[in-house]
Amino acid sequence: MVGDDFLNFDEEEEFSDLISKCESAFEDGTLENMRFTEEQFEYLINNFIDEMDDEIVYTLTSMGYNQHPYSTEMTIRYADVLIVNSDSDRALEILNKQLSLDSGNSDIHFLLARVFIKKGDNQSAMDYIESALSLTTSEGLDMLLTAAQDYIDLGSFKNAINLLERAEIIAPDNYELINDLAFCYERSDMLTKSLHYYEKYLDIDPFNDNVWFNIGTIYAREGDTPKATDAFDYAIALNPDNSSVLYNKAILLVNSGKYDEGIETFENFLRIEPDNLFALTGIADAYLAKDRLEDAITYFRMVLKIDSENLDANTGVAYISMLRHEQYEALTCLRKIIGDERTDFLFLITELLTSYKRTKNPEFLVYYLVSLYNTKESELFKIYLDMLVSYDELWLARLFELIPTLKRDDSVTKQINKIKKKSN
């Protein structure tokens, strides 16, 4: 496979001084003026791949191909880098050229398969995978796993599963393969099969906290809260600092009505990621569900100190303020969110109407109408629109500002004109 060749000790000693020269030339912008033998290119490319210096690797592979255009190895190296850098057309061009010179090379066939995977031509990709596999006796597993990863990167999990299942026949206990199968089945909503492979992975490595976390998320998706909690607890026991596990466990507990446990878990999460807005909001929501309004608004305000425009926190403060008849703070927050289509209008709608009836403040009526419109309560919208028209024109203008499409709604225009004629 590409990049698997290593030079012997004597060659490594002979070429080692090239590394510093290459780095200096790259910094000076003169690297492309240098010339190397194929063996020197091999040594340098391998070194900078190990160093994960992608820019120098790209330059060296391009140079290697241009200086040794008939070398299969240099063509393979350059094509591999082009594929990684999403230049599939150029990779296809040079691979097809080399295929005519070296048609029995399995790596060329395999790289062509990868090109067609990137291009979305699954049939051509599979044809070249089959031909590549037929030309090698030792690299089939790596080819199947690499191609499967390409499909995973594209979100094509069904195709990835097909290749991984073939790889499983070759290496049934390969833990990376097992993990990839579990992941692909999970993303394909085949949760039973996903669990099977995650559990198989744990037979090999029972102390992997990330796998326990994945099992927990599957049980959570299936609505099995006790098993999900147990899996999350295993993951936390193995790695108390795994913030993803803590966060998801907290969400699970809150959604299950276990508010105190959820709050405690969120607080543990915050020790790892202080000032995390989602966790602070989660605690506020839990306190709100427990009807502990003072604690809830405290946490919502903590969020607003970090992000004054935060949608959820402004919604929470507005809601609690309306409950507590604190209309000025409520309106301050409502002004920030009422024009945002992501706002939870259903959550606010009852208190908006209650606040309008209590205060007779037309601003609450405007926001109530916006909520009615966004929740598609058309009959109630017409009723309360009548009330709004009786107020100053500026409130109707504010409604049009918040819902621009109303100006093009003939039925609304007719209703407003009819009301105005009656009032005259």
PELIN-V431390 format. One record per residue. N is the residue number from 1. RES is the residue in one letter. PHI is phi as a letter, one per 40 degrees, with the letter a starting at -180 (NA if undefined). PSI is psi in degrees with one decimal (* if undefined). D_FIRST is the distance of its C-alpha to the first C-alpha in whole Angstrom. Layout:
BEGIN
n:N res:RES phi:PHI psi:PSI d_first:D_FIRST
n:N res:RES phi:PHI psi:PSI d_first:D_FIRST
END
This chain:
BEGIN
n:1 res:M phi:NA psi:165.0 d_first:0
n:2 res:V phi:c psi:131.4 d_first:4
n:3 res:G phi:g psi:8.3 d_first:6
n:4 res:D phi:c psi:-3.2 d_first:6
n:5 res:D phi:c psi:138.3 d_first:8
n:6 res:F phi:b psi:144.3 d_first:12
n:7 res:L phi:c psi:155.3 d_first:15
n:8 res:N phi:c psi:175.1 d_first:18
n:9 res:F phi:c psi:-41.9 d_first:21
n:10 res:D phi:c psi:-42.5 d_first:23
n:11 res:E phi:c psi:-39.1 d_first:21
n:12 res:E phi:c psi:-42.0 d_first:21
n:13 res:E phi:c psi:-39.2 d_first:24
n:14 res:E phi:c psi:-38.1 d_first:25
n:15 res:F phi:c psi:-4.8 d_first:23
n:16 res:S phi:c psi:-30.8 d_first:24
n:17 res:D phi:c psi:-14.3 d_first:27
n:18 res:L phi:c psi:-26.0 d_first:25
n:19 res:I phi:c psi:-51.1 d_first:24
n:20 res:S phi:c psi:-37.5 d_first:27
n:21 res:K phi:c psi:-40.8 d_first:28
n:22 res:C phi:c psi:-43.7 d_first:25
n:23 res:E phi:c psi:-42.8 d_first:26
n:24 res:S phi:c psi:-43.3 d_first:30
n:25 res:A phi:c psi:-36.3 d_first:29
n:26 res:F phi:c psi:-42.3 d_first:27
n:27 res:E phi:c psi:-35.4 d_first:30
n:28 res:D phi:c psi:-9.7 d_first:33
n:29 res:G phi:g psi:19.1 d_first:31
n:30 res:T phi:b psi:6.8 d_first:31
n:31 res:L phi:d psi:-39.6 d_first:27
n:32 res:E phi:c psi:-9.2 d_first:26
n:33 res:N phi:c psi:-9.9 d_first:29
n:34 res:M phi:c psi:158.3 d_first:27
n:35 res:R phi:b psi:140.3 d_first:25
n:36 res:F phi:b psi:155.2 d_first:22
n:37 res:T phi:c psi:168.5 d_first:21
n:38 res:E phi:d psi:-41.5 d_first:17
n:39 res:E phi:c psi:-38.3 d_first:17
n:40 res:Q phi:c psi:-41.9 d_first:19
n:41 res:F phi:d psi:-44.0 d_first:17
n:42 res:E phi:d psi:-48.4 d_first:14
n:43 res:Y phi:c psi:-48.0 d_first:16
n:44 res:L phi:c psi:-44.2 d_first:17
n:45 res:I phi:c psi:-44.9 d_first:15
n:46 res:N phi:c psi:-41.7 d_first:13
n:47 res:N phi:c psi:-47.7 d_first:17
n:48 res:F phi:c psi:-20.2 d_first:17
n:49 res:I phi:c psi:-44.3 d_first:14
n:50 res:D phi:c psi:-34.5 d_first:16
n:51 res:E phi:c psi:-5.0 d_first:19
n:52 res:M phi:f psi:39.2 d_first:18
n:53 res:D phi:c psi:86.2 d_first:20
n:54 res:D phi:c psi:-34.9 d_first:19
n:55 res:E phi:c psi:-45.5 d_first:22
n:56 res:I phi:c psi:-38.2 d_first:21
n:57 res:V phi:d psi:-45.1 d_first:17
n:58 res:Y phi:d psi:-46.2 d_first:18
n:59 res:T phi:c psi:-44.0 d_first:21
n:60 res:L phi:c psi:-41.3 d_first:19
n:61 res:T phi:c psi:-37.3 d_first:16
n:62 res:S phi:c psi:-43.6 d_first:19
n:63 res:M phi:c psi:-42.6 d_first:21
n:64 res:G phi:c psi:-41.4 d_first:18
n:65 res:Y phi:c psi:-43.8 d_first:18
n:66 res:N phi:c psi:-34.4 d_first:21
n:67 res:Q phi:c psi:-24.9 d_first:22
n:68 res:H phi:b psi:66.0 d_first:20
n:69 res:P phi:c psi:-16.6 d_first:20
n:70 res:Y phi:b psi:3.3 d_first:19
n:71 res:S phi:c psi:121.6 d_first:16
n:72 res:T phi:c psi:-41.3 d_first:12
n:73 res:E phi:c psi:-42.8 d_first:10
n:74 res:M phi:c psi:-37.2 d_first:13
n:75 res:T phi:c psi:-44.8 d_first:13
n:76 res:I phi:c psi:-44.1 d_first:10
n:77 res:R phi:c psi:-47.0 d_first:10
n:78 res:Y phi:c psi:-43.8 d_first:14
n:79 res:A phi:c psi:-40.1 d_first:13
n:80 res:D phi:d psi:-45.6 d_first:11
n:81 res:V phi:c psi:-39.3 d_first:14
n:82 res:L phi:c psi:-40.5 d_first:16
n:83 res:I phi:c psi:-45.2 d_first:15
n:84 res:V phi:c psi:-35.1 d_first:15
n:85 res:N phi:c psi:16.4 d_first:19
n:86 res:S phi:g psi:27.0 d_first:20
n:87 res:D phi:b psi:66.4 d_first:20
n:88 res:S phi:c psi:-34.7 d_first:19
n:89 res:D phi:c psi:-45.9 d_first:22
n:90 res:R phi:c psi:-40.4 d_first:20
n:91 res:A phi:c psi:-43.4 d_first:17
n:92 res:L phi:c psi:-41.2 d_first:18
n:93 res:E phi:c psi:-49.9 d_first:20
n:94 res:I phi:c psi:-29.5 d_first:18
n:95 res:L phi:c psi:-41.7 d_first:15
n:96 res:N phi:c psi:-38.2 d_first:18
n:97 res:K phi:c psi:-44.0 d_first:19
n:98 res:Q phi:c psi:-30.2 d_first:16
n:99 res:L phi:c psi:-34.7 d_first:16
n:100 res:S phi:c psi:-21.1 d_first:20
n:101 res:L phi:c psi:-26.1 d_first:19
n:102 res:D phi:a psi:68.5 d_first:15
n:103 res:S phi:c psi:-15.3 d_first:16
n:104 res:G phi:c psi:11.5 d_first:14
n:105 res:N phi:c psi:117.8 d_first:11
n:106 res:S phi:c psi:-33.6 d_first:9
n:107 res:D phi:c psi:-37.0 d_first:6
n:108 res:I phi:c psi:-45.6 d_first:10
n:109 res:H phi:c psi:-41.7 d_first:11
n:110 res:F phi:c psi:-41.6 d_first:9
n:111 res:L phi:c psi:-33.9 d_first:10
n:112 res:L phi:c psi:-37.7 d_first:14
n:113 res:A phi:c psi:-43.5 d_first:14
n:114 res:R phi:c psi:-36.5 d_first:13
n:115 res:V phi:c psi:-46.4 d_first:16
n:116 res:F phi:c psi:-27.8 d_first:18
n:117 res:I phi:c psi:-47.7 d_first:18
n:118 res:K phi:c psi:-34.1 d_first:19
n:119 res:K phi:c psi:-8.4 d_first:22
n:120 res:G phi:g psi:14.0 d_first:23
n:121 res:D phi:c psi:84.9 d_first:23
n:122 res:N phi:c psi:-37.3 d_first:22
n:123 res:Q phi:c psi:-46.7 d_first:23
n:124 res:S phi:c psi:-38.7 d_first:20
n:125 res:A phi:c psi:-47.3 d_first:17
n:126 res:M phi:c psi:-36.0 d_first:18
n:127 res:D phi:c psi:-44.5 d_first:19
n:128 res:Y phi:c psi:-31.9 d_first:15
n:129 res:I phi:c psi:-44.5 d_first:14
n:130 res:E phi:c psi:-42.9 d_first:16
n:131 res:S phi:c psi:-37.2 d_first:15
n:132 res:A phi:c psi:-44.0 d_first:11
n:133 res:L phi:c psi:-33.8 d_first:12
n:134 res:S phi:c psi:-16.9 d_first:14
n:135 res:L phi:b psi:0.6 d_first:12
n:136 res:T phi:b psi:149.6 d_first:10
n:137 res:T phi:b psi:-9.6 d_first:12
n:138 res:S phi:b psi:-15.0 d_first:9
n:139 res:E phi:b psi:10.4 d_first:7
n:140 res:G phi:d psi:-43.0 d_first:10
n:141 res:L phi:c psi:-48.9 d_first:11
n:142 res:D phi:c psi:-38.8 d_first:8
n:143 res:M phi:c psi:-46.3 d_first:8
n:144 res:L phi:c psi:-42.3 d_first:12
n:145 res:L phi:c psi:-39.7 d_first:12
n:146 res:T phi:c psi:-45.1 d_first:11
n:147 res:A phi:c psi:-38.9 d_first:13
n:148 res:A phi:c psi:-41.2 d_first:16
n:149 res:Q phi:c psi:-36.8 d_first:15
n:150 res:D phi:c psi:-42.7 d_first:16
n:151 res:Y phi:c psi:-39.2 d_first:19
n:152 res:I phi:c psi:-44.5 d_first:20
n:153 res:D phi:d psi:-29.7 d_first:20
n:154 res:L phi:c psi:-2.4 d_first:22
n:155 res:G phi:g psi:17.2 d_first:24
n:156 res:S phi:c psi:76.4 d_first:24
n:157 res:F phi:c psi:-31.0 d_first:24
n:158 res:K phi:c psi:-46.0 d_first:25
n:159 res:N phi:c psi:-37.6 d_first:22
n:160 res:A phi:c psi:-42.7 d_first:20
n:161 res:I phi:c psi:-42.7 d_first:22
n:162 res:N phi:d psi:-42.9 d_first:21
n:163 res:L phi:c psi:-39.5 d_first:17
n:164 res:L phi:c psi:-36.4 d_first:18
n:165 res:E phi:c psi:-34.8 d_first:21
n:166 res:R phi:c psi:-39.0 d_first:18
n:167 res:A phi:c psi:-33.8 d_first:16
n:168 res:E phi:c psi:-32.1 d_first:19
n:169 res:I phi:c psi:-36.0 d_first:20
n:170 res:I phi:c psi:-42.3 d_first:17
n:171 res:A phi:b psi:76.9 d_first:18
n:172 res:P phi:c psi:-18.8 d_first:21
n:173 res:D phi:b psi:14.6 d_first:22
n:174 res:N phi:c psi:112.1 d_first:18
n:175 res:Y phi:c psi:-31.5 d_first:21
n:176 res:E phi:c psi:-39.7 d_first:18
n:177 res:L phi:c psi:-45.0 d_first:18
n:178 res:I phi:c psi:-42.9 d_first:22
n:179 res:N phi:c psi:-40.2 d_first:23
n:180 res:D phi:c psi:-40.6 d_first:21
n:181 res:L phi:c psi:-44.3 d_first:23
n:182 res:A phi:d psi:-44.8 d_first:26
n:183 res:F phi:c psi:-47.0 d_first:25
n:184 res:C phi:c psi:-41.2 d_first:25
n:185 res:Y phi:c psi:-36.5 d_first:28
n:186 res:E phi:c psi:-46.0 d_first:30
n:187 res:R phi:c psi:-20.0 d_first:29
n:188 res:S phi:c psi:9.8 d_first:30
n:189 res:D phi:g psi:27.0 d_first:33
n:190 res:M phi:b psi:73.9 d_first:33
n:191 res:L phi:c psi:-34.4 d_first:34
n:192 res:T phi:c psi:-45.6 d_first:35
n:193 res:K phi:c psi:-37.3 d_first:31
n:194 res:S phi:c psi:-45.8 d_first:30
n:195 res:L phi:d psi:-40.7 d_first:32
n:196 res:H phi:d psi:-44.5 d_first:31
n:197 res:Y phi:c psi:-35.0 d_first:28
n:198 res:Y phi:c psi:-40.4 d_first:29
n:199 res:E phi:c psi:-34.8 d_first:31
n:200 res:K phi:c psi:-38.3 d_first:28
n:201 res:Y phi:c psi:-41.7 d_first:26
n:202 res:L phi:c psi:-24.2 d_first:30
n:203 res:D phi:c psi:-29.7 d_first:30
n:204 res:I phi:c psi:-43.3 d_first:27
n:205 res:D phi:b psi:84.2 d_first:28
n:206 res:P phi:c psi:-7.2 d_first:32
n:207 res:F phi:b psi:27.7 d_first:32
n:208 res:N phi:c psi:107.9 d_first:30
n:209 res:D phi:c psi:-31.5 d_first:32
n:210 res:N phi:c psi:-35.6 d_first:30
n:211 res:V phi:c psi:-41.5 d_first:30
n:212 res:W phi:d psi:-38.4 d_first:33
n:213 res:F phi:c psi:-45.2 d_first:34
n:214 res:N phi:c psi:-39.6 d_first:32
n:215 res:I phi:c psi:-40.7 d_first:34
n:216 res:G phi:c psi:-41.4 d_first:37
n:217 res:T phi:c psi:-34.0 d_first:36
n:218 res:I phi:c psi:-46.0 d_first:36
n:219 res:Y phi:c psi:-35.7 d_first:39
n:220 res:A phi:c psi:-42.2 d_first:41
n:221 res:R phi:c psi:-33.0 d_first:40
n:222 res:E phi:c psi:-4.2 d_first:41
n:223 res:G phi:g psi:13.5 d_first:44
n:224 res:D phi:c psi:83.6 d_first:44
n:225 res:T phi:c psi:-44.9 d_first:45
n:226 res:P phi:d psi:-45.8 d_first:46
n:227 res:K phi:c psi:-37.1 d_first:43
n:228 res:A phi:c psi:-44.1 d_first:41
n:229 res:T phi:c psi:-43.0 d_first:43
n:230 res:D phi:c psi:-44.5 d_first:42
n:231 res:A phi:c psi:-43.4 d_first:39
n:232 res:F phi:c psi:-40.1 d_first:39
n:233 res:D phi:c psi:-38.1 d_first:41
n:234 res:Y phi:c psi:-45.2 d_first:39
n:235 res:A phi:c psi:-41.6 d_first:36
n:236 res:I phi:c psi:-38.5 d_first:39
n:237 res:A phi:c psi:-37.0 d_first:40
n:238 res:L phi:c psi:-33.1 d_first:36
n:239 res:N phi:a psi:89.4 d_first:36
n:240 res:P phi:c psi:-16.4 d_first:39
n:241 res:D phi:c psi:12.9 d_first:38
n:242 res:N phi:c psi:95.7 d_first:36
n:243 res:S phi:c psi:-32.0 d_first:38
n:244 res:S phi:c psi:-39.9 d_first:36
n:245 res:V phi:c psi:-47.2 d_first:37
n:246 res:L phi:d psi:-44.6 d_first:41
n:247 res:Y phi:c psi:-47.5 d_first:41
n:248 res:N phi:c psi:-34.8 d_first:40
n:249 res:K phi:c psi:-41.7 d_first:42
n:250 res:A phi:c psi:-45.0 d_first:45
n:251 res:I phi:c psi:-44.8 d_first:45
n:252 res:L phi:d psi:-45.4 d_first:45
n:253 res:L phi:c psi:-43.9 d_first:48
n:254 res:V phi:c psi:-44.8 d_first:50
n:255 res:N phi:c psi:-20.4 d_first:49
n:256 res:S phi:c psi:3.7 d_first:50
n:257 res:G phi:g psi:6.6 d_first:53
n:258 res:K phi:c psi:72.1 d_first:53
n:259 res:Y phi:c psi:-43.6 d_first:54
n:260 res:D phi:c psi:-43.6 d_first:55
n:261 res:E phi:c psi:-37.5 d_first:51
n:262 res:G phi:c psi:-43.6 d_first:49
n:263 res:I phi:c psi:-44.4 d_first:51
n:264 res:E phi:c psi:-40.6 d_first:51
n:265 res:T phi:c psi:-40.0 d_first:47
n:266 res:F phi:c psi:-40.5 d_first:47
n:267 res:E phi:c psi:-37.7 d_first:49
n:268 res:N phi:c psi:-39.1 d_first:46
n:269 res:F phi:c psi:-40.5 d_first:43
n:270 res:L phi:c psi:-21.2 d_first:45
n:271 res:R phi:c psi:-26.7 d_first:45
n:272 res:I phi:c psi:-40.8 d_first:42
n:273 res:E phi:b psi:77.4 d_first:42
n:274 res:P phi:d psi:146.4 d_first:45
n:275 res:D phi:g psi:19.3 d_first:47
n:276 res:N phi:c psi:120.1 d_first:44
n:277 res:L phi:c psi:-36.9 d_first:46
n:278 res:F phi:c psi:-38.9 d_first:45
n:279 res:A phi:c psi:-43.4 d_first:46
n:280 res:L phi:c psi:-41.6 d_first:49
n:281 res:T phi:c psi:-37.9 d_first:50
n:282 res:G phi:c psi:-40.9 d_first:49
n:283 res:I phi:c psi:-43.7 d_first:52
n:284 res:A phi:d psi:-44.6 d_first:54
n:285 res:D phi:c psi:-39.0 d_first:53
n:286 res:A phi:c psi:-43.6 d_first:54
n:287 res:Y phi:c psi:-36.8 d_first:57
n:288 res:L phi:c psi:-41.1 d_first:58
n:289 res:A phi:c psi:-28.1 d_first:58
n:290 res:K phi:c psi:1.3 d_first:60
n:291 res:D phi:g psi:26.5 d_first:62
n:292 res:R phi:c psi:80.4 d_first:62
n:293 res:L phi:c psi:-38.3 d_first:63
n:294 res:E phi:c psi:-43.8 d_first:63
n:295 res:D phi:c psi:-40.1 d_first:60
n:296 res:A phi:c psi:-47.5 d_first:58
n:297 res:I phi:c psi:-27.9 d_first:60
n:298 res:T phi:c psi:-45.6 d_first:59
n:299 res:Y phi:c psi:-36.3 d_first:55
n:300 res:F phi:c psi:-39.2 d_first:55
n:301 res:R phi:c psi:-31.8 d_first:57
n:302 res:M phi:c psi:-40.0 d_first:54
n:303 res:V phi:c psi:-44.2 d_first:52
n:304 res:L phi:c psi:-25.2 d_first:54
n:305 res:K phi:c psi:-30.5 d_first:54
n:306 res:I phi:c psi:-40.5 d_first:51
n:307 res:D phi:a psi:95.6 d_first:50
n:308 res:S phi:c psi:-17.9 d_first:54
n:309 res:E phi:b psi:7.1 d_first:52
n:310 res:N phi:d psi:124.4 d_first:51
n:311 res:L phi:c psi:-49.1 d_first:51
n:312 res:D phi:c psi:-41.7 d_first:51
n:313 res:A phi:c psi:-41.9 d_first:53
n:314 res:N phi:c psi:-37.2 d_first:56
n:315 res:T phi:c psi:-45.4 d_first:56
n:316 res:G phi:c psi:-45.5 d_first:57
n:317 res:V phi:c psi:-42.0 d_first:60
n:318 res:A phi:d psi:-45.8 d_first:61
n:319 res:Y phi:c psi:-49.1 d_first:61
n:320 res:I phi:c psi:-39.9 d_first:63
n:321 res:S phi:c psi:-38.8 d_first:65
n:322 res:M phi:c psi:-39.5 d_first:67
n:323 res:L phi:c psi:-35.8 d_first:67
n:324 res:R phi:c psi:11.8 d_first:69
n:325 res:H phi:g psi:30.1 d_first:71
n:326 res:E phi:c psi:77.3 d_first:70
n:327 res:Q phi:c psi:-31.3 d_first:69
n:328 res:Y phi:c psi:-43.6 d_first:69
n:329 res:E phi:c psi:-37.1 d_first:66
n:330 res:A phi:c psi:-47.2 d_first:65
n:331 res:L phi:c psi:-35.9 d_first:65
n:332 res:T phi:d psi:-43.6 d_first:63
n:333 res:C phi:c psi:-38.4 d_first:60
n:334 res:L phi:c psi:-36.3 d_first:61
n:335 res:R phi:c psi:-26.5 d_first:61
n:336 res:K phi:c psi:-22.9 d_first:57
n:337 res:I phi:b psi:-20.0 d_first:56
n:338 res:I phi:c psi:-23.0 d_first:58
n:339 res:G phi:c psi:3.5 d_first:57
n:340 res:D phi:c psi:121.2 d_first:53
n:341 res:E phi:c psi:-15.5 d_first:52
n:342 res:R phi:c psi:-9.4 d_first:50
n:343 res:T phi:d psi:141.9 d_first:53
n:344 res:D phi:c psi:82.6 d_first:54
n:345 res:F phi:c psi:-33.5 d_first:57
n:346 res:L phi:c psi:-35.1 d_first:58
n:347 res:F phi:c psi:-36.8 d_first:58
n:348 res:L phi:c psi:-21.0 d_first:60
n:349 res:I phi:d psi:-42.3 d_first:63
n:350 res:T phi:c psi:-44.5 d_first:65
n:351 res:E phi:c psi:-28.2 d_first:66
n:352 res:L phi:c psi:-44.5 d_first:66
n:353 res:L phi:c psi:-42.9 d_first:69
n:354 res:T phi:c psi:-42.8 d_first:71
n:355 res:S phi:c psi:-37.5 d_first:70
n:356 res:Y phi:c psi:-46.3 d_first:72
n:357 res:K phi:c psi:-34.2 d_first:75
n:358 res:R phi:c psi:-39.7 d_first:75
n:359 res:T phi:b psi:-20.7 d_first:75
n:360 res:K phi:f psi:21.6 d_first:76
n:361 res:N phi:c psi:118.8 d_first:74
n:362 res:P phi:c psi:-18.8 d_first:72
n:363 res:E phi:c psi:-40.1 d_first:69
n:364 res:F phi:c psi:-37.1 d_first:68
n:365 res:L phi:c psi:-40.9 d_first:69
n:366 res:V phi:d psi:-46.6 d_first:67
n:367 res:Y phi:c psi:-31.2 d_first:64
n:368 res:Y phi:c psi:-41.5 d_first:65
n:369 res:L phi:c psi:-39.6 d_first:65
n:370 res:V phi:c psi:-41.2 d_first:62
n:371 res:S phi:c psi:-41.3 d_first:61
n:372 res:L phi:c psi:-42.3 d_first:63
n:373 res:Y phi:c psi:-44.5 d_first:61
n:374 res:N phi:c psi:-19.2 d_first:57
n:375 res:T phi:b psi:8.5 d_first:58
n:376 res:K phi:g psi:37.8 d_first:60
n:377 res:E phi:c psi:73.7 d_first:63
n:378 res:S phi:c psi:-38.2 d_first:65
n:379 res:E phi:c psi:-44.5 d_first:68
n:380 res:L phi:c psi:-34.0 d_first:69
n:381 res:F phi:d psi:-44.2 d_first:67
n:382 res:K phi:c psi:-40.3 d_first:70
n:383 res:I phi:c psi:-48.6 d_first:73
n:384 res:Y phi:c psi:-17.9 d_first:72
n:385 res:L phi:c psi:-37.6 d_first:71
n:386 res:D phi:d psi:-42.6 d_first:75
n:387 res:M phi:c psi:-40.3 d_first:76
n:388 res:L phi:c psi:-36.9 d_first:73
n:389 res:V phi:c psi:-24.5 d_first:75
n:390 res:S phi:c psi:-15.1 d_first:78
n:391 res:Y phi:c psi:-178.2 d_first:77
n:392 res:D phi:d psi:148.0 d_first:77
n:393 res:E phi:d psi:-27.2 d_first:75
n:394 res:L phi:c psi:-27.6 d_first:72
n:395 res:W phi:c psi:-35.2 d_first:71
n:396 res:L phi:c psi:-37.7 d_first:70
n:397 res:A phi:c psi:-37.3 d_first:68
n:398 res:R phi:c psi:-38.6 d_first:66
n:399 res:L phi:c psi:-43.6 d_first:65
n:400 res:F phi:c psi:-33.9 d_first:64
n:401 res:E phi:c psi:-39.7 d_first:62
n:402 res:L phi:c psi:-28.9 d_first:60
n:403 res:I phi:b psi:80.1 d_first:60
n:404 res:P phi:d psi:-28.6 d_first:60
n:405 res:T phi:c psi:-17.2 d_first:60
n:406 res:L phi:c psi:-31.0 d_first:63
n:407 res:K phi:c psi:-23.3 d_first:65
n:408 res:R phi:b psi:7.7 d_first:63
n:409 res:D phi:c psi:106.1 d_first:65
n:410 res:D phi:c psi:-37.4 d_first:68
n:411 res:S phi:c psi:-37.3 d_first:69
n:412 res:V phi:c psi:-43.6 d_first:69
n:413 res:T phi:d psi:-44.6 d_first:71
n:414 res:K phi:c psi:-41.3 d_first:73
n:415 res:Q phi:c psi:-43.2 d_first:74
n:416 res:I phi:c psi:-44.4 d_first:74
n:417 res:N phi:c psi:-38.5 d_first:77
n:418 res:K phi:c psi:-41.2 d_first:79
n:419 res:I phi:c psi:-42.4 d_first:79
n:420 res:K phi:c psi:-38.7 d_first:80
n:421 res:K phi:c psi:-40.8 d_first:83
n:422 res:K phi:c psi:-40.5 d_first:84
n:423 res:S phi:c psi:-24.6 d_first:84
n:424 res:N phi:c psi:* d_first:86
END
